[in-house]
Amino acid sequence: MRQLSIICFFCTLALPGCTIFGLSPHDTAPMNSTDLAIKHVYKMPKKMEPHQTRLNDPQLYQLISLALADAPDMRSANARVMRARQLAQGAYAALWPSATLNGDLQRQHFSFQGTVPPPFNELVVNKLNAANIAMNFNYEIDFWGKNKEALASRLSEAYAAQMDCNETRLVLSSAITTTYFELQNNIIQQQLAKKNVRLQQQLSDIVVDRAKQGIESDIPVKTAISNAQIARLSVEDYKRAEMQSRHQLAVLTGKNPFNTKIDPAKFTYDKKQLVLPAIMPANLLAQRPDIASARALTEAAAHQINIAKTAFYPNVNLRGLLSAESLYFSNFFNLSFQTEGIKAAVDLPVFDAGTRRANLGVKYSEYEIAVNQYNKSILNALRQATDQISAMQTLDKQVQDQTQALNGIEANYKLFQSRYNQGIIDYVQLIEIKQLLLQQKAVLRTLQTRQKQAFVALLTALGDEV
């Protein structure tokens, strides 16, 4: 009965160990053929959420939300944040005392003829039942603040990991928006190219018919046929670019491009959407996630210097022991067999051939690297912001000039159409002005797309999401 009680006692003590399974081992499973075979279709949402009014495109925000939830880059960033937080939790645990419980049960048979040291050789029987259980306590007195500095360093690293996650979110949103605008442009460029093919084919038919009547030579015929072929190739180029944009969007959202269909909204251009807020805080660049991360890593490196300095001072530990040991199970719970004690251990550095000084020098160098990385992040942020502001200004001027040029060509087209209806000019001249009009429309749509992409890049450079 006593042996059963001891076994139950140890089993009860072992139950708290089950709490280690409180954390989920993983949230992401490796992709398999079943996952890749799932088809995904993303149609235009019927309504727009209140926070999706900046660019007024619910499909775009649907893709961004999907990517932020399923993209491998975001899941990896979230995992790095969780890792950093757990490391900080481990550093916090070092501030508190620790206790361990260990024990063992033994049942041995001794040989009567063998050599057994005293006092066992005086036993009449050749059996031994032994039990031992001990509770150990340990507490490191943090006189010099080493553990506190370690916790502060881990907390700074955890904050840096969170900022890196925010940076991943920012970059991913920007990449999806830029690719989405490129997809819209490729679709409308393909439509304009198809119209140009029809015009070019009409022009080619007219030239061939004139050649049959002896009005034109073979040179204009060959030129017209060649231009028609070039126009058809242009359609295929834009079609290929469209499919590549679709594939890139699928991958950015974490989906198989072979089984993913995305219906983008029609190309729209609203200059009012491409305007920054009238009031912007002076420390806007300081709020960029990458700059905040670099600053946090600099603080972590400073704490590591303080940790290295504590190695030059004595280290004091307090240890305690409470144990019970008996050679017979029947006497295990007898108080006379209990042992307790407490002791203080001091670790005083005397000579290490410069190891601690070298470690401190390494920490100083790591801090210098972190500071320069922080300064570099600030300079890169300034360069990116100024680049995109210049791009926005240049593209705005180009869009205005191209709009004026297109308006002039549209006015000429109406004039040419009126003259054609009056029989003043032939149909070839009307086709040529139509082709010029399509070309100018294509140039304007491309410039508008570049301006929208530059606006997104400017938001990213300022640390703001679309």
C-alpha positions as a printed NumPy array, in Angstrom:
array([[   0.   ,    0.   ,    0.   ],
       [   2.848,    2.358,    0.844],
       [   4.542,    1.626,   -2.473],
       [   1.303,    2.409,   -4.307],
       [   1.056,    5.713,   -2.448],
       [   4.558,    6.671,   -3.5  ],
       [   3.839,    5.851,   -7.13 ],
       [   0.656,    7.929,   -7.058],
       [   2.6  ,   10.768,   -5.455],
       [   5.141,   10.848,   -8.286],
       [   2.415,   10.601,  -10.923],
       [   0.654,   13.595,   -9.365],
       [   3.856,   15.608,   -9.467],
       [   4.336,   14.723,  -13.123],
       [   0.955,   16.086,  -14.18 ],
       [   2.034,   19.776,  -14.295],
       [   4.444,   18.839,  -17.049],
       [   1.458,   18.448,  -19.359],
       [   1.132,   22.242,  -19.472],
       [   4.002,   22.418,  -21.995],
       [   1.484,   21.456,  -24.651],
       [  -0.488,   24.66 ,  -24.108],
       [   1.155,   26.238,  -27.171],
       [   0.158,   25.167,  -30.646],
       [   3.141,   23.51 ,  -32.36 ],
       [   2.362,   25.13 ,  -35.73 ],
       [  -0.352,   26.987,  -37.593],
       [   0.785,   26.305,  -41.153],
       [   0.961,   22.904,  -42.827],
       [   3.161,   22.152,  -45.846],
       [   1.331,   22.421,  -49.15 ],
       [   0.303,   19.17 ,  -50.768],
       [  -1.358,   18.131,  -54.016],
       [  -4.826,   18.494,  -52.477],
       [  -4.198,   22.098,  -51.458],
       [  -2.754,   22.975,  -54.854],
       [  -5.733,   21.412,  -56.655],
       [  -8.279,   23.722,  -54.983],
       [  -9.699,   26.294,  -57.378],
       [ -10.018,   29.889,  -56.236],
       [ -12.258,   32.442,  -57.937],
       [ -12.316,   36.034,  -56.68 ],
       [ -15.085,   38.103,  -58.212],
       [ -15.861,   41.738,  -57.6  ],
       [ -17.339,   42.207,  -54.091],
       [ -20.831,   43.677,  -54.028],
       [ -20.12 ,   46.21 ,  -51.282],
       [ -17.192,   48.228,  -50.028],
       [ -16.041,   48.387,  -46.43 ],
       [ -15.676,   51.815,  -44.762],
       [ -11.857,   51.559,  -44.637],
       [ -11.592,   50.847,  -48.368],
       [ -12.418,   54.318,  -49.638],
       [  -8.928,   55.625,  -50.432],
       [  -8.668,   53.932,  -53.843],
       [ -12.366,   53.05 ,  -54.169],
       [ -11.74 ,   49.49 ,  -55.388],
       [ -13.261,   46.678,  -53.27 ],
       [ -11.599,   43.958,  -55.359],
       [  -8.162,   45.398,  -54.622],
       [  -8.819,   45.475,  -50.885],
       [ -10.2  ,   41.947,  -51.019],
       [  -6.918,   40.729,  -52.511],
       [  -4.9  ,   42.666,  -49.925],
       [  -6.9  ,   41.159,  -47.058],
       [  -6.461,   37.702,  -48.546],
       [  -2.699,   38.139,  -48.85 ],
       [  -2.333,   39.454,  -45.299],
       [  -4.068,   36.301,  -44.053],
       [  -2.596,   33.577,  -46.288],
       [   0.667,   34.782,  -47.838],
       [   3.731,   32.794,  -46.678],
       [   5.666,   36.017,  -46.086],
       [   3.066,   37.234,  -43.596],
       [   2.868,   33.887,  -41.827],
       [   6.662,   33.8  ,  -41.533],
       [   6.686,   37.347,  -40.148],
       [   4.037,   36.428,  -37.563],
       [   6.064,   33.36 ,  -36.58 ],
       [   9.158,   35.529,  -36.056],
       [   7.118,   37.808,  -33.8  ],
       [   5.923,   34.828,  -31.755],
       [   9.504,   33.539,  -31.483],
       [  10.766,   36.916,  -30.25 ],
       [   7.979,   37.122,  -27.676],
       [   8.765,   33.664,  -26.336],
       [  12.441,   34.591,  -26.031],
       [  11.396,   37.671,  -24.052],
       [   9.237,   35.451,  -21.834],
       [  12.253,   33.245,  -21.198],
       [  14.337,   36.288,  -20.241],
       [  11.592,   37.414,  -17.857],
       [  11.593,   33.976,  -16.193],
       [  15.278,   34.44 ,  -15.305],
       [  14.291,   37.223,  -12.878],
       [  12.491,   34.745,  -10.635],
       [  13.618,   31.767,   -8.538],
       [  13.485,   28.346,  -10.109],
       [  12.649,   25.008,   -8.525],
       [  13.103,   21.46 ,   -9.748],
       [  11.841,   18.187,   -8.341],
       [  13.583,   14.893,   -8.993],
       [  13.502,   11.476,   -7.437],
       [  14.127,    7.814,   -8.058],
       [  13.094,    4.365,   -6.851],
       [  15.483,    1.421,   -6.789],
       [  15.05 ,   -2.267,   -6.185],
       [  18.27 ,   -4.288,   -6.314],
       [  19.345,   -7.874,   -5.754],
       [  22.836,   -8.548,   -4.421],
       [  24.849,  -11.731,   -4.792],
       [  25.748,  -13.599,   -1.602],
       [  29.017,  -14.679,   -3.178],
       [  29.964,  -11.367,   -4.77 ],
       [  32.038,   -8.571,   -3.335],
       [  29.745,   -6.04 ,   -1.725],
       [  31.145,   -3.074,    0.221],
       [  30.007,   -2.43 ,    3.801],
       [  27.445,   -2.087,    5.204],
       [  25.619,   -4.13 ,    2.62 ],
       [  27.816,   -7.212,    3.2  ],
       [  26.391,   -7.478,    6.713],
       [  22.809,   -7.79 ,    5.49 ],
       [  21.202,  -11.116,    5.947],
       [  19.13 ,  -10.715,    2.802],
       [  20.356,   -9.947,   -0.641],
       [  17.618,   -7.425,   -1.549],
       [  17.541,   -3.631,   -1.313],
       [  14.696,   -1.16 ,   -1.78 ],
       [  15.825,    2.502,   -1.954],
       [  13.897,    5.722,   -2.527],
       [  15.071,    9.292,   -3.025],
       [  13.203,   12.549,   -3.715],
       [  14.657,   16.061,   -3.703],
       [  13.391,   19.596,   -4.245],
       [  16.078,   22.002,   -5.48 ],
       [  15.759,   25.787,   -5.394],
       [  17.95 ,   28.25 ,   -7.271],
       [  17.89 ,   32.04 ,   -7.378],
       [  20.42 ,   34.299,   -9.025],
       [  20.671,   37.614,   -7.2  ],
       [  20.791,   40.23 ,   -9.949],
       [  23.045,   42.74 ,   -8.194],
       [  24.403,   44.266,  -11.405],
       [  21.209,   44.154,  -13.475],
       [  22.324,   41.478,  -15.949],
       [  18.985,   39.698,  -16.104],
       [  17.064,   42.98 ,  -16.287],
       [  19.238,   44.119,  -19.177],
       [  18.729,   40.764,  -20.88 ],
       [  14.96 ,   41.175,  -20.549],
       [  15.138,   44.733,  -21.908],
       [  17.198,   43.493,  -24.863],
       [  14.704,   40.736,  -25.634],
       [  11.794,   43.157,  -25.386],
       [  13.502,   45.474,  -27.855],
       [  14.078,   42.549,  -30.198],
       [  10.419,   41.537,  -29.867],
       [   9.354,   45.074,  -30.766],
       [  11.725,   45.007,  -33.738],
       [  10.181,   41.726,  -34.877],
       [   6.71 ,   43.292,  -34.659],
       [   7.894,   46.256,  -36.722],
       [   9.409,   43.866,  -39.277],
       [   6.015,   42.197,  -39.467],
       [   4.398,   45.574,  -40.085],
       [   6.995,   46.279,  -42.775],
       [   6.165,   42.963,  -44.436],
       [   2.502,   43.91 ,  -44.339],
       [   3.287,   47.299,  -45.883],
       [   5.493,   45.902,  -48.652],
       [   3.035,   43.113,  -49.456],
       [   0.101,   45.532,  -49.71 ],
       [   2.158,   47.799,  -51.954],
       [   3.241,   44.914,  -54.194],
       [  -0.341,   43.702,  -54.636],
       [  -1.609,   47.204,  -55.424],
       [   1.174,   47.87 ,  -57.939],
       [   0.599,   44.519,  -59.662],
       [  -3.17 ,   45.073,  -59.647],
       [  -2.773,   48.436,  -61.392],
       [  -0.416,   46.807,  -63.891],
       [  -3.029,   44.134,  -64.595],
       [  -5.68 ,   46.776,  -65.236],
       [  -3.345,   48.614,  -67.588],
       [  -2.458,   45.439,  -69.485],
       [  -6.142,   44.683,  -70.007],
       [  -6.997,   48.124,  -71.353],
       [  -3.836,   48.211,  -73.48 ],
       [  -4.884,   44.879,  -74.945],
       [  -8.315,   46.278,  -75.783],
       [  -6.811,   49.314,  -77.484],
       [  -4.368,   47.064,  -79.358],
       [  -7.261,   44.943,  -80.679],
       [  -8.975,   48.063,  -81.973],
       [  -5.73 ,   49.029,  -83.664],
       [  -5.552,   45.572,  -85.279],
       [  -9.   ,   46.055,  -86.793],
       [  -8.034,   49.473,  -88.141],
       [  -4.759,   48.16 ,  -89.466],
       [  -6.546,   45.277,  -91.164],
       [  -8.979,   47.688,  -92.788],
       [  -6.092,   49.798,  -94.003],
       [  -4.321,   46.69 ,  -95.302],
       [  -7.455,   45.59 ,  -97.195],
       [  -7.774,   49.014,  -98.809],
       [  -4.134,   49.041,  -99.899],
       [  -4.359,   45.489, -101.288],
       [  -7.539,   46.388, -103.202],
       [  -5.828,   49.452, -104.635],
       [  -2.872,   47.352, -105.679],
       [  -5.172,   44.965, -107.513],
       [  -6.591,   47.917, -109.391],
       [  -3.101,   49.135, -110.226],
       [  -3.353,   52.27 , -108.094],
       [  -0.697,   51.208, -105.523],
       [   2.616,   49.429, -105.92 ],
       [   3.755,   46.371, -103.995],
       [   5.734,   48.442, -101.488],
       [   2.683,   49.946,  -99.678],
       [   1.034,   46.513,  -99.75 ],
       [   3.934,   44.834,  -98.029],
       [   4.18 ,   47.685,  -95.53 ],
       [   0.465,   47.463,  -94.688],
       [   0.587,   43.684,  -94.257],
       [   3.682,   43.981,  -92.058],
       [   2.066,   46.674,  -89.886],
       [  -1.023,   44.492,  -89.438],
       [   1.168,   41.614,  -88.286],
       [   3.021,   43.883,  -85.866],
       [  -0.308,   45.055,  -84.451],
       [  -1.391,   41.446,  -83.837],
       [   1.908,   40.717,  -82.108],
       [   1.31 ,   43.695,  -79.841],
       [  -1.997,   42.161,  -78.736],
       [  -0.231,   38.916,  -77.825],
       [   2.414,   40.843,  -75.89 ],
       [  -0.204,   42.559,  -73.763],
       [  -2.032,   39.266,  -73.299],
       [   1.155,   37.643,  -72.03 ],
       [   1.757,   40.599,  -69.68 ],
       [  -1.822,   40.29 ,  -68.417],
       [  -1.414,   36.59 ,  -67.597],
       [   1.895,   37.247,  -65.844],
       [   0.239,   39.935,  -63.696],
       [  -2.556,   37.521,  -62.811],
       [  -0.048,   34.839,  -61.866],
       [   1.928,   37.265,  -59.738],
       [  -1.22 ,   38.363,  -57.905],
       [  -2.113,   34.737,  -57.206],
       [   1.305,   33.999,  -55.742],
       [   1.274,   37.188,  -53.652],
       [  -2.024,   36.086,  -52.128],
       [  -0.622,   32.619,  -51.38 ],
       [  -2.584,   30.723,  -54.034],
       [  -1.723,   28.401,  -56.911],
       [  -1.603,   30.536,  -60.107],
       [  -2.816,   27.59 ,  -62.211],
       [  -6.12 ,   27.385,  -60.295],
       [  -6.738,   31.011,  -59.36 ],
       [  -9.011,   33.389,  -61.262],
       [  -9.16 ,   37.082,  -60.387],
       [ -11.678,   39.503,  -61.903],
       [ -10.21 ,   43.008,  -61.601],
       [ -12.278,   46.155,  -61.734],
       [ -12.256,   48.276,  -64.877],
       [  -9.469,   50.804,  -65.25 ],
       [ -10.374,   54.083,  -63.581],
       [  -8.447,   57.263,  -62.947],
       [  -9.423,   59.802,  -60.318],
       [  -6.815,   62.422,  -59.569],
       [  -8.544,   63.278,  -56.287],
       [  -7.539,   59.833,  -54.957],
       [  -3.858,   60.563,  -55.599],
       [  -3.57 ,   63.337,  -53.023],
       [  -1.77 ,   63.085,  -49.691],
       [  -3.442,   64.343,  -46.503],
       [  -3.235,   68.103,  -46.045],
       [  -1.779,   67.717,  -42.541],
       [   1.117,   65.299,  -42.091],
       [   3.026,   64.852,  -38.803],
       [   6.637,   66.   ,  -38.732],
       [   7.837,   62.626,  -37.456],
       [   6.04 ,   60.679,  -40.174],
       [   9.206,   58.979,  -41.435],
       [  10.084,   57.965,  -37.868],
       [   6.878,   55.932,  -37.861],
       [   8.058,   53.772,  -40.753],
       [   8.228,   50.147,  -39.561],
       [  11.745,   49.542,  -40.882],
       [  13.09 ,   52.646,  -39.096],
       [  11.317,   51.709,  -35.871],
       [  12.759,   48.195,  -36.153],
       [  16.288,   49.5  ,  -36.695],
       [  15.926,   51.819,  -33.699],
       [  14.713,   48.947,  -31.502],
       [  17.651,   46.771,  -32.581],
       [  19.984,   49.632,  -31.653],
       [  18.45 ,   49.712,  -28.175],
       [  18.818,   45.929,  -27.911],
       [  22.507,   46.215,  -28.811],
       [  22.958,   48.876,  -26.102],
       [  21.462,   46.495,  -23.521],
       [  23.845,   43.763,  -24.696],
       [  26.75 ,   46.082,  -23.85 ],
       [  25.45 ,   46.427,  -20.291],
       [  25.134,   42.642,  -20.048],
       [  28.75 ,   42.226,  -21.146],
       [  29.866,   44.722,  -18.478],
       [  28.277,   42.656,  -15.69 ],
       [  30.681,   39.807,  -16.497],
       [  33.419,   41.856,  -14.756],
       [  31.569,   41.676,  -11.421],
       [  30.925,   38.746,   -9.06 ],
       [  27.881,   36.588,   -9.63 ],
       [  25.922,   35.464,   -6.551],
       [  23.492,   32.53 ,   -6.515],
       [  21.349,   31.181,   -3.697],
       [  20.597,   27.472,   -3.719],
       [  18.36 ,   25.411,   -1.488],
       [  17.755,   21.686,   -1.078],
       [  14.935,   19.741,    0.558],
       [  15.179,   15.986,    0.138],
       [  14.246,   12.645,    1.651],
       [  16.212,    9.433,    1.166],
       [  15.716,    5.973,    2.607],
       [  17.08 ,    2.52 ,    1.975],
       [  13.688,    1.026,    2.74 ],
       [  10.3  ,    2.036,    1.463],
       [   8.787,    1.612,    4.895],
       [  10.931,    4.458,    6.305],
       [  10.597,    6.839,    3.361],
       [   8.222,    9.282,    5.032],
       [  10.101,    9.257,    8.316],
       [  11.169,   12.843,    9.18 ],
       [  14.526,   11.636,   10.436],
       [  15.481,   10.748,    6.841],
       [  14.823,   14.273,    5.478],
       [  17.671,   16.577,    4.432],
       [  17.466,   20.323,    3.924],
       [  20.026,   23.019,    3.322],
       [  20.75 ,   26.389,    1.752],
       [  23.959,   27.791,    0.353],
       [  25.241,   30.842,   -1.452],
       [  27.577,   30.484,   -4.408],
       [  29.835,   33.315,   -5.558],
       [  31.47 ,   33.349,   -8.966],
       [  34.318,   35.88 ,   -8.928],
       [  36.211,   36.444,  -12.177],
       [  39.968,   36.533,  -11.641],
       [  41.807,   35.753,  -14.88 ],
       [  40.434,   34.747,  -18.284],
       [  43.153,   35.95 ,  -20.666],
       [  40.976,   38.804,  -21.956],
       [  37.851,   36.808,  -22.824],
       [  35.438,   39.182,  -21.093],
       [  37.129,   42.26 ,  -22.502],
       [  36.969,   40.771,  -25.994],
       [  33.277,   39.97 ,  -25.523],
       [  32.647,   43.579,  -24.466],
       [  34.501,   44.78 ,  -27.565],
       [  32.268,   42.583,  -29.723],
       [  29.155,   44.122,  -28.171],
       [  30.505,   47.632,  -28.787],
       [  31.097,   46.704,  -32.438],
       [  27.597,   45.218,  -32.761],
       [  26.144,   48.424,  -31.334],
       [  28.132,   50.463,  -33.855],
       [  26.783,   48.295,  -36.667],
       [  23.213,   48.672,  -35.377],
       [  23.511,   52.47 ,  -35.141],
       [  24.865,   52.755,  -38.675],
       [  22.121,   50.462,  -39.925],
       [  19.598,   52.761,  -38.26 ],
       [  21.189,   55.811,  -39.897],
       [  21.164,   54.026,  -43.243],
       [  17.456,   53.238,  -42.829],
       [  16.718,   56.926,  -42.275],
       [  18.716,   57.979,  -45.342],
       [  17.041,   55.309,  -47.485],
       [  13.627,   56.456,  -46.272],
       [  14.447,   60.055,  -47.191],
       [  15.707,   58.993,  -50.619],
       [  12.626,   56.873,  -51.301],
       [  10.287,   59.66 ,  -50.233],
       [  12.045,   62.307,  -52.349],
       [  12.229,   59.944,  -55.334],
       [   8.508,   59.244,  -55.265],
       [   7.601,   62.903,  -54.674],
       [   9.68 ,   63.822,  -57.732],
       [   8.055,   60.998,  -59.695],
       [   4.581,   62.182,  -58.699],
       [   5.375,   65.736,  -59.774],
       [   6.845,   64.623,  -63.102],
       [   4.046,   62.188,  -63.875],
       [   1.404,   64.741,  -62.956],
       [   2.885,   67.143,  -65.51 ],
       [   3.114,   64.372,  -68.118],
       [  -0.502,   63.315,  -67.554],
       [  -1.661,   66.919,  -67.963],
       [   0.324,   67.384,  -71.178],
       [  -0.811,   64.046,  -72.594],
       [  -4.431,   64.841,  -71.73 ],
       [  -4.163,   68.102,  -73.639],
       [  -2.574,   66.319,  -76.59 ],
       [  -5.327,   63.689,  -76.58 ],
       [  -8.02 ,   66.371,  -76.456],
       [  -6.424,   68.032,  -79.474],
       [  -6.328,   64.779,  -81.422],
       [  -9.952,   64.034,  -80.522],
       [ -10.908,   67.453,  -81.873],
       [  -8.965,   66.703,  -85.072],
       [ -10.658,   63.308,  -85.333],
       [ -14.087,   64.93 ,  -85.226],
       [ -12.96 ,   67.376,  -87.914],
       [ -11.585,   64.563,  -90.076],
       [ -14.797,   62.582,  -89.623],
       [ -16.844,   65.582,  -90.702],
       [ -14.666,   66.06 ,  -93.777],
       [ -14.924,   62.354,  -94.609],
       [ -18.71 ,   62.525,  -94.401],
       [ -18.555,   65.489,  -96.784],
       [ -16.324,   63.558,  -99.183],
       [ -13.355,   65.903,  -98.772],
       [ -10.916,   63.194,  -97.549],
       [ -10.767,   59.453,  -98.103],
       [ -11.213,   56.674,  -95.543],
       [  -7.475,   56.003,  -95.286],
       [  -6.89 ,   59.406,  -93.732],
       [  -9.706,   58.763,  -91.267],
       [  -8.177,   55.415,  -90.298],
       [  -4.791,   57.031,  -89.742],
       [  -6.224,   59.659,  -87.383],
       [  -8.083,   56.857,  -85.554],
       [  -4.825,   54.988,  -85.104],
       [  -3.135,   58.115,  -83.781],
       [  -6.024,   58.587,  -81.352],
       [  -5.677,   55.016,  -80.078],
       [  -1.922,   55.449,  -79.642],
       [  -2.38 ,   58.618,  -77.594],
       [  -5.018,   56.929,  -75.447],
       [  -2.642,   54.05 ,  -74.786],
       [   0.125,   56.48 ,  -73.783],
       [  -2.231,   58.338,  -71.433],
       [  -3.447,   55.135,  -69.751],
       [   0.154,   54.05 ,  -69.223],
       [   1.083,   57.402,  -67.669],
       [  -1.977,   57.303,  -65.425],
       [  -1.039,   53.793,  -64.311],
       [   2.516,   54.896,  -63.544],
       [   1.156,   57.843,  -61.562],
       [  -1.094,   55.567,  -59.505],
       [   1.823,   53.204,  -58.866],
       [   4.051,   56.127,  -57.869],
       [   1.396,   57.262,  -55.398],
       [   1.352,   53.807,  -53.814],
       [   5.159,   53.825,  -53.667],
       [   5.042,   57.244,  -51.987],
       [   2.607,   55.949,  -49.367],
       [   4.949,   53.03 ,  -48.742],
       [   7.939,   55.355,  -48.459],
       [   6.04 ,   57.378,  -45.849],
       [   5.077,   54.234,  -43.93 ],
       [   1.38 ,   54.433,  -44.776],
       [  -0.82 ,   51.698,  -46.238],
       [  -3.12 ,   52.041,  -49.221]])
